[in-house]
């Protein structure tokens, strides 16, 4: 595997809005470059490059959650969930009865 320092950092600390999972060169035993269609990232990280497995699975989970938010069609509330996902604390709390009722309408 050949990759840049910025790609390495992006794979160890992934940004869901700027994925870098295919920004590397992977070579087989004959030193031929493999295309992304020649391997599965999950298998590659499970077997050969375990350093990237946990960040990759986390990024997959975030991507699935974002897809779920798209499916739920939360309107203006979607941005609140996405921003809360990117920080440890959120200044907006959806715990009031009015917030619950509004969310129930969408669900």
PyMOL CGO cylinders between C-alpha atoms (Angstrom):
from pymol import cmd
from pymol.cgo import CYLINDER

trace = [
    CYLINDER, 0.00, 0.00, 0.00, 1.25, 3.43, -0.95, 0.3, 1, 1, 1, 1, 1, 1,
    CYLINDER, 1.25, 3.43, -0.95, -0.48, 6.54, 0.37, 0.3, 1, 1, 1, 1, 1, 1,
    CYLINDER, -0.48, 6.54, 0.37, 0.20, 10.17, 1.25, 0.3, 1, 1, 1, 1, 1, 1,
    CYLINDER, 0.20, 10.17, 1.25, 0.44, 11.57, 4.76, 0.3, 1, 1, 1, 1, 1, 1,
    CYLINDER, 0.44, 11.57, 4.76, -2.87, 13.41, 4.36, 0.3, 1, 1, 1, 1, 1, 1,
    CYLINDER, -2.87, 13.41, 4.36, -4.60, 10.21, 3.18, 0.3, 1, 1, 1, 1, 1, 1,
    CYLINDER, -4.60, 10.21, 3.18, -3.13, 8.33, 6.13, 0.3, 1, 1, 1, 1, 1, 1,
    CYLINDER, -3.13, 8.33, 6.13, -4.49, 10.96, 8.51, 0.3, 1, 1, 1, 1, 1, 1,
    CYLINDER, -4.49, 10.96, 8.51, -7.87, 10.88, 6.75, 0.3, 1, 1, 1, 1, 1, 1,
    CYLINDER, -7.87, 10.88, 6.75, -8.05, 7.12, 7.12, 0.3, 1, 1, 1, 1, 1, 1,
    CYLINDER, -8.05, 7.12, 7.12, -7.03, 7.09, 10.79, 0.3, 1, 1, 1, 1, 1, 1,
    CYLINDER, -7.03, 7.09, 10.79, -9.31, 10.03, 11.66, 0.3, 1, 1, 1, 1, 1, 1,
    CYLINDER, -9.31, 10.03, 11.66, -12.03, 9.92, 8.98, 0.3, 1, 1, 1, 1, 1, 1,
    CYLINDER, -12.03, 9.92, 8.98, -14.23, 12.87, 8.11, 0.3, 1, 1, 1, 1, 1, 1,
    CYLINDER, -14.23, 12.87, 8.11, -17.61, 11.50, 6.96, 0.3, 1, 1, 1, 1, 1, 1,
    CYLINDER, -17.61, 11.50, 6.96, -18.10, 14.46, 4.65, 0.3, 1, 1, 1, 1, 1, 1,
    CYLINDER, -18.10, 14.46, 4.65, -14.71, 13.98, 2.98, 0.3, 1, 1, 1, 1, 1, 1,
    CYLINDER, -14.71, 13.98, 2.98, -13.93, 10.25, 2.69, 0.3, 1, 1, 1, 1, 1, 1,
    CYLINDER, -13.93, 10.25, 2.69, -10.47, 9.21, 1.49, 0.3, 1, 1, 1, 1, 1, 1,
    CYLINDER, -10.47, 9.21, 1.49, -10.87, 5.43, 1.52, 0.3, 1, 1, 1, 1, 1, 1,
    CYLINDER, -10.87, 5.43, 1.52, -9.80, 4.89, -2.09, 0.3, 1, 1, 1, 1, 1, 1,
    CYLINDER, -9.80, 4.89, -2.09, -6.97, 7.44, -2.24, 0.3, 1, 1, 1, 1, 1, 1,
    CYLINDER, -6.97, 7.44, -2.24, -4.13, 4.95, -2.07, 0.3, 1, 1, 1, 1, 1, 1,
    CYLINDER, -4.13, 4.95, -2.07, -2.30, 2.57, -4.34, 0.3, 1, 1, 1, 1, 1, 1,
    CYLINDER, -2.30, 2.57, -4.34, -2.50, -1.12, -3.50, 0.3, 1, 1, 1, 1, 1, 1,
    CYLINDER, -2.50, -1.12, -3.50, -0.15, -3.63, -5.10, 0.3, 1, 1, 1, 1, 1, 1,
    CYLINDER, -0.15, -3.63, -5.10, -0.38, -7.40, -5.42, 0.3, 1, 1, 1, 1, 1, 1,
    CYLINDER, -0.38, -7.40, -5.42, 2.48, -9.88, -4.97, 0.3, 1, 1, 1, 1, 1, 1,
    CYLINDER, 2.48, -9.88, -4.97, 3.68, -9.26, -8.54, 0.3, 1, 1, 1, 1, 1, 1,
    CYLINDER, 3.68, -9.26, -8.54, 3.85, -5.51, -7.72, 0.3, 1, 1, 1, 1, 1, 1,
    CYLINDER, 3.85, -5.51, -7.72, 0.96, -4.72, -10.05, 0.3, 1, 1, 1, 1, 1, 1,
    CYLINDER, 0.96, -4.72, -10.05, -1.38, -1.91, -9.04, 0.3, 1, 1, 1, 1, 1, 1,
    CYLINDER, -1.38, -1.91, -9.04, -4.85, -3.14, -8.07, 0.3, 1, 1, 1, 1, 1, 1,
    CYLINDER, -4.85, -3.14, -8.07, -7.98, -1.18, -8.93, 0.3, 1, 1, 1, 1, 1, 1,
    CYLINDER, -7.98, -1.18, -8.93, -10.61, -0.54, -6.24, 0.3, 1, 1, 1, 1, 1, 1,
    CYLINDER, -10.61, -0.54, -6.24, -12.80, -3.19, -7.88, 0.3, 1, 1, 1, 1, 1, 1,
    CYLINDER, -12.80, -3.19, -7.88, -10.15, -5.85, -7.18, 0.3, 1, 1, 1, 1, 1, 1,
    CYLINDER, -10.15, -5.85, -7.18, -10.57, -5.77, -3.39, 0.3, 1, 1, 1, 1, 1, 1,
    CYLINDER, -10.57, -5.77, -3.39, -13.11, -5.00, -0.68, 0.3, 1, 1, 1, 1, 1, 1,
    CYLINDER, -13.11, -5.00, -0.68, -12.08, -2.42, 1.88, 0.3, 1, 1, 1, 1, 1, 1,
    CYLINDER, -12.08, -2.42, 1.88, -13.67, -4.29, 4.78, 0.3, 1, 1, 1, 1, 1, 1,
    CYLINDER, -13.67, -4.29, 4.78, -11.76, -7.48, 3.96, 0.3, 1, 1, 1, 1, 1, 1,
    CYLINDER, -11.76, -7.48, 3.96, -8.54, -5.58, 3.28, 0.3, 1, 1, 1, 1, 1, 1,
    CYLINDER, -8.54, -5.58, 3.28, -8.69, -3.81, 6.62, 0.3, 1, 1, 1, 1, 1, 1,
    CYLINDER, -8.69, -3.81, 6.62, -9.74, -6.94, 8.54, 0.3, 1, 1, 1, 1, 1, 1,
    CYLINDER, -9.74, -6.94, 8.54, -6.91, -9.06, 7.15, 0.3, 1, 1, 1, 1, 1, 1,
    CYLINDER, -6.91, -9.06, 7.15, -4.00, -6.84, 6.20, 0.3, 1, 1, 1, 1, 1, 1,
    CYLINDER, -4.00, -6.84, 6.20, -4.31, -3.25, 7.41, 0.3, 1, 1, 1, 1, 1, 1,
    CYLINDER, -4.31, -3.25, 7.41, -5.98, -3.54, 10.80, 0.3, 1, 1, 1, 1, 1, 1,
    CYLINDER, -5.98, -3.54, 10.80, -4.99, 0.01, 11.74, 0.3, 1, 1, 1, 1, 1, 1,
    CYLINDER, -4.99, 0.01, 11.74, -7.81, 1.27, 9.50, 0.3, 1, 1, 1, 1, 1, 1,
    CYLINDER, -7.81, 1.27, 9.50, -10.54, -1.22, 10.49, 0.3, 1, 1, 1, 1, 1, 1,
    CYLINDER, -10.54, -1.22, 10.49, -12.08, 0.62, 13.45, 0.3, 1, 1, 1, 1, 1, 1,
    CYLINDER, -12.08, 0.62, 13.45, -12.08, 4.07, 11.77, 0.3, 1, 1, 1, 1, 1, 1,
    CYLINDER, -12.08, 4.07, 11.77, -13.52, 2.50, 8.59, 0.3, 1, 1, 1, 1, 1, 1,
    CYLINDER, -13.52, 2.50, 8.59, -16.34, 0.79, 10.46, 0.3, 1, 1, 1, 1, 1, 1,
    CYLINDER, -16.34, 0.79, 10.46, -17.10, 3.99, 12.35, 0.3, 1, 1, 1, 1, 1, 1,
    CYLINDER, -17.10, 3.99, 12.35, -17.25, 5.93, 9.07, 0.3, 1, 1, 1, 1, 1, 1,
    CYLINDER, -17.25, 5.93, 9.07, -19.55, 3.26, 7.60, 0.3, 1, 1, 1, 1, 1, 1,
    CYLINDER, -19.55, 3.26, 7.60, -21.88, 3.66, 10.58, 0.3, 1, 1, 1, 1, 1, 1,
    CYLINDER, -21.88, 3.66, 10.58, -21.94, 7.43, 10.17, 0.3, 1, 1, 1, 1, 1, 1,
    CYLINDER, -21.94, 7.43, 10.17, -22.68, 7.09, 6.46, 0.3, 1, 1, 1, 1, 1, 1,
    CYLINDER, -22.68, 7.09, 6.46, -25.56, 4.70, 7.20, 0.3, 1, 1, 1, 1, 1, 1,
    CYLINDER, -25.56, 4.70, 7.20, -26.93, 7.09, 9.82, 0.3, 1, 1, 1, 1, 1, 1,
    CYLINDER, -26.93, 7.09, 9.82, -26.83, 9.97, 7.34, 0.3, 1, 1, 1, 1, 1, 1,
    CYLINDER, -26.83, 9.97, 7.34, -28.72, 7.80, 4.82, 0.3, 1, 1, 1, 1, 1, 1,
    CYLINDER, -28.72, 7.80, 4.82, -31.29, 7.04, 7.51, 0.3, 1, 1, 1, 1, 1, 1,
    CYLINDER, -31.29, 7.04, 7.51, -31.72, 10.74, 8.18, 0.3, 1, 1, 1, 1, 1, 1,
    CYLINDER, -31.72, 10.74, 8.18, -32.30, 11.28, 4.45, 0.3, 1, 1, 1, 1, 1, 1,
    CYLINDER, -32.30, 11.28, 4.45, -34.95, 8.56, 4.42, 0.3, 1, 1, 1, 1, 1, 1,
    CYLINDER, -34.95, 8.56, 4.42, -36.71, 10.03, 7.47, 0.3, 1, 1, 1, 1, 1, 1,
    CYLINDER, -36.71, 10.03, 7.47, -36.95, 13.39, 5.68, 0.3, 1, 1, 1, 1, 1, 1,
    CYLINDER, -36.95, 13.39, 5.68, -36.59, 15.49, 8.84, 0.3, 1, 1, 1, 1, 1, 1,
    CYLINDER, -36.59, 15.49, 8.84, -36.46, 18.78, 6.99, 0.3, 1, 1, 1, 1, 1, 1,
    CYLINDER, -36.46, 18.78, 6.99, -34.74, 21.52, 8.99, 0.3, 1, 1, 1, 1, 1, 1,
    CYLINDER, -34.74, 21.52, 8.99, -34.14, 19.12, 11.88, 0.3, 1, 1, 1, 1, 1, 1,
    CYLINDER, -34.14, 19.12, 11.88, -31.77, 17.01, 9.77, 0.3, 1, 1, 1, 1, 1, 1,
    CYLINDER, -31.77, 17.01, 9.77, -29.04, 19.65, 10.00, 0.3, 1, 1, 1, 1, 1, 1,
    CYLINDER, -29.04, 19.65, 10.00, -29.35, 19.51, 13.81, 0.3, 1, 1, 1, 1, 1, 1,
    CYLINDER, -29.35, 19.51, 13.81, -28.70, 15.77, 13.83, 0.3, 1, 1, 1, 1, 1, 1,
    CYLINDER, -28.70, 15.77, 13.83, -25.77, 16.02, 11.41, 0.3, 1, 1, 1, 1, 1, 1,
    CYLINDER, -25.77, 16.02, 11.41, -24.14, 18.84, 13.39, 0.3, 1, 1, 1, 1, 1, 1,
    CYLINDER, -24.14, 18.84, 13.39, -24.68, 16.97, 16.67, 0.3, 1, 1, 1, 1, 1, 1,
    CYLINDER, -24.68, 16.97, 16.67, -23.00, 13.94, 15.12, 0.3, 1, 1, 1, 1, 1, 1,
    CYLINDER, -23.00, 13.94, 15.12, -19.86, 15.95, 14.39, 0.3, 1, 1, 1, 1, 1, 1,
    CYLINDER, -19.86, 15.95, 14.39, -19.40, 17.33, 17.91, 0.3, 1, 1, 1, 1, 1, 1,
    CYLINDER, -19.40, 17.33, 17.91, -19.28, 15.90, 21.41, 0.3, 1, 1, 1, 1, 1, 1,
    CYLINDER, -19.28, 15.90, 21.41, -21.89, 18.33, 22.72, 0.3, 1, 1, 1, 1, 1, 1,
    CYLINDER, -21.89, 18.33, 22.72, -24.80, 20.08, 21.11, 0.3, 1, 1, 1, 1, 1, 1,
    CYLINDER, -24.80, 20.08, 21.11, -26.22, 23.39, 22.21, 0.3, 1, 1, 1, 1, 1, 1,
    CYLINDER, -26.22, 23.39, 22.21, -29.64, 22.36, 20.88, 0.3, 1, 1, 1, 1, 1, 1,
    CYLINDER, -29.64, 22.36, 20.88, -31.56, 19.79, 22.89, 0.3, 1, 1, 1, 1, 1, 1,
    CYLINDER, -31.56, 19.79, 22.89, -34.60, 18.01, 21.48, 0.3, 1, 1, 1, 1, 1, 1,
    CYLINDER, -34.60, 18.01, 21.48, -36.02, 17.06, 24.87, 0.3, 1, 1, 1, 1, 1, 1,
    CYLINDER, -36.02, 17.06, 24.87, -38.94, 19.44, 25.14, 0.3, 1, 1, 1, 1, 1, 1,
    CYLINDER, -38.94, 19.44, 25.14, -42.48, 18.07, 24.63, 0.3, 1, 1, 1, 1, 1, 1,
    CYLINDER, -42.48, 18.07, 24.63, -42.86, 20.33, 21.59, 0.3, 1, 1, 1, 1, 1, 1,
    CYLINDER, -42.86, 20.33, 21.59, -39.70, 18.89, 20.01, 0.3, 1, 1, 1, 1, 1, 1,
    CYLINDER, -39.70, 18.89, 20.01, -40.94, 15.35, 20.68, 0.3, 1, 1, 1, 1, 1, 1,
    CYLINDER, -40.94, 15.35, 20.68, -44.28, 16.08, 19.04, 0.3, 1, 1, 1, 1, 1, 1,
    CYLINDER, -44.28, 16.08, 19.04, -42.60, 17.59, 16.00, 0.3, 1, 1, 1, 1, 1, 1,
    CYLINDER, -42.60, 17.59, 16.00, -40.30, 14.57, 15.63, 0.3, 1, 1, 1, 1, 1, 1,
    CYLINDER, -40.30, 14.57, 15.63, -43.24, 12.16, 16.01, 0.3, 1, 1, 1, 1, 1, 1,
    CYLINDER, -43.24, 12.16, 16.01, -44.95, 13.85, 13.04, 0.3, 1, 1, 1, 1, 1, 1,
    CYLINDER, -44.95, 13.85, 13.04, -41.99, 12.89, 10.83, 0.3, 1, 1, 1, 1, 1, 1,
    CYLINDER, -41.99, 12.89, 10.83, -41.66, 9.37, 12.19, 0.3, 1, 1, 1, 1, 1, 1,
]
cmd.load_cgo(trace, "trace")
